[in-house]
Amino acid sequence: MLEIMPINAISWEPTKLPSFPCGTKIGCSKNKYNRFLEFNAVLVDVQSMPSNFPPQCNKTLSKRFEMPNPKPDAQGSINESKKGLHLHKLHQGLALCSAMAELKQYHSQIIKLGLQADNDAMGRIIKFCAISRNGDLGYALKIISNLLQPDAFIYNTIFRGFLQFHLSKDCIRLYLQMLQNFVTPNKFTFPPVVRACSFGNSIDEGKQVHAQILKFGYHSDGFSQNNLIHMYVSFKSLDEARKVFDKMPQRDVVSWTTLISGYSQSGCIDEARKVFEMMPEKNPASWNAMIAAYVQTDRFRSTVNEFIAGGRAHPESKEIYAKVDEMLAGIRSIGYVPETESVLHDIGEEDTENPLFYHSEKLAIGFGLLKSKPGEILRITKNLRFS
């Protein structure tokens, strides 16, 4: 009996084939793995064959199962080397390309090299056409229609091109085509597709894309999740936006600001304020969102604090002045001395220092220190008046 072991079949057991006379093909026509065995088998132990086994058959079998080892083609190696060199130069040229006429020349050279089906080479062509200022999205679409198996990078590039031209419906249609062609989306696929659903007010499609984000395992991808929050805010589905926000393992400034803006734009000022107060690091965008919300709802005075030198109209003036005194004591201890030359000369030394210590800027800083956390940025705006 001859023992044949199929290659690259981890779970398969050795296949027993019956004895056969010299010249008979290996395998049985009824065996569904016949072709696999014919091309992917090795003779396990030729030496263990019966002594009466014809030697010429032994030689035939050994030759039959010998792994091919073609002689190196020196000319072919040179040709491949030249092709690689040309391709490298093409990639460098494409990186510096600035016009469609120039790009079409590179495209023709890629075709001459026989690389019109190479996704890496064609992806660079498509990238320039789809998203460059001097590109041609229509030309990119012609290229992708002729590719046998465009990859996720190429699809993602076209998605970005569609969004630049506000072609949200086309972006969604191409995404569906991508799935029909069994191309697996990656983390760069979903942000532009979600934005397309937002811009096109495609609610049903947006919910389906949300489900696919979870299906493909990108529930913790910040870019996709932030775009989902924005999408649901644009749909006025604040509850859904909040669910996405609450389930995020890590939130960034965009996450917080998008939800705050969503509540503010819908008039939910109190909800916006709650989220704002929870925000660990407030930034100008979040402050602007809150101020805009209060202005739009005529609650401006409750968010903007104004200070004048020596003024005590603020409801928290006692705490503010105490904070300023604490702040001034600290800077005095390291050598701070106020300049009093510009103050009126007909008041005493103690009275001269007092207006300087309680300038509006210092009061604003004191209030800011009371209301902020360590590390947060305070921005003080001074209103200069000229007479």
Long-range contacts (C-beta under 8 A, 24 or more apart in sequence): 2-26, 2-43, 2-49, 3-44, 3-45, 4-37, 4-41, 4-42, 4-43, 4-44, 5-41, 5-42, 5-44, 6-33, 6-36, 6-37, 6-40, 6-41, 7-40, 7-41, 7-42, 8-40, 9-36, 9-40, 14-44, 21-54, 21-57, 22-54, 22-56, 22-57, 22-60, 23-57, 23-60, 26-64, 41-65, 83-113, 83-114, 86-113, 87-113, 87-115, 87-121, 90-121, 91-121, 91-124, 94-124, 94-125, 94-128, 97-128, 98-134, 99-134, 100-129, 100-134, 100-135, 100-136, 100-139, 103-128, 103-129, 103-135, 107-143, 116-146, 117-147, 117-148, 117-149, 119-147, 119-149, 119-150, 119-151, 119-153, 119-154, 122-147, 122-154, 123-151, 123-153, 123-154, 123-157, 126-154, 126-157, 126-158, 127-157, 129-161, 130-157, 130-158, 130-160, 130-161, 131-157, 131-160, 131-161, 131-164, 135-161, 137-161, 137-162, 137-165, 149-181, 149-183, 150-181, 150-183, 151-183, 152-178, 152-183, 152-184, 152-185, 152-186, 152-188, 152-189, 153-188, 155-183, 155-189, 156-186, 156-188, 156-189, 156-192, 159-189, 159-192, 159-193, 159-196, 160-192, 162-192, 162-196, 163-192, 163-195, 163-196, 163-199, 166-199, 168-195, 168-196, 168-197, 168-199, 168-200, 168-202, 169-196, 169-200, 169-202, 171-196, 172-196, 172-197, 172-200, 172-202, 172-205, 175-209, 184-216, 185-212, 185-216, 187-218, 187-221, 187-223, 187-224, 190-218, 190-221, 190-223, 190-224, 190-227, 191-223, 191-224, 191-227, 194-224, 194-227, 194-228, 194-230, 194-231, 195-227, 195-230, 195-231, 197-231, 198-227, 198-230, 198-231, 198-234, 198-235, 201-234, 201-235, 203-235, 206-231, 206-232, 206-235, 219-247, 220-248, 220-249, 220-250, 222-248, 222-250, 222-251, 222-252, 222-254, 222-255, 225-255, 226-252, 226-254, 226-255, 226-258, 229-255, 229-258, 229-259, 229-262, 230-258, 232-262, 233-258, 233-259, 233-261, 233-262, 233-265, 236-266, 238-262, 238-263, 238-266, 238-268, 238-271, 253-281, 253-283, 253-285, 253-286, 256-286, 257-283, 257-285, 257-286, 257-289, 260-286, 260-289, 260-290, 261-289, 263-293, 264-289, 264-290, 264-292, 264-293, 264-296, 265-293, 267-296, 267-297, 269-293, 269-294, 269-297, 269-299, 280-373, 281-375, 281-376, 282-376, 283-377, 284-379, 287-379, 305-364, 305-367, 307-360, 307-361, 307-363, 307-364, 307-367, 308-360, 309-355, 309-358, 309-359, 309-360, 309-363, 310-354, 310-355, 310-358, 311-360, 311-363, 314-363, 314-367, 316-367, 316-370, 319-370, 320-363, 320-366, 320-367, 320-370, 321-358, 321-363, 321-366, 323-366, 323-367, 323-369, 323-370, 324-357, 324-358, 324-362, 324-363, 324-365, 324-366, 327-362, 327-365, 327-366, 327-369, 328-357, 328-362
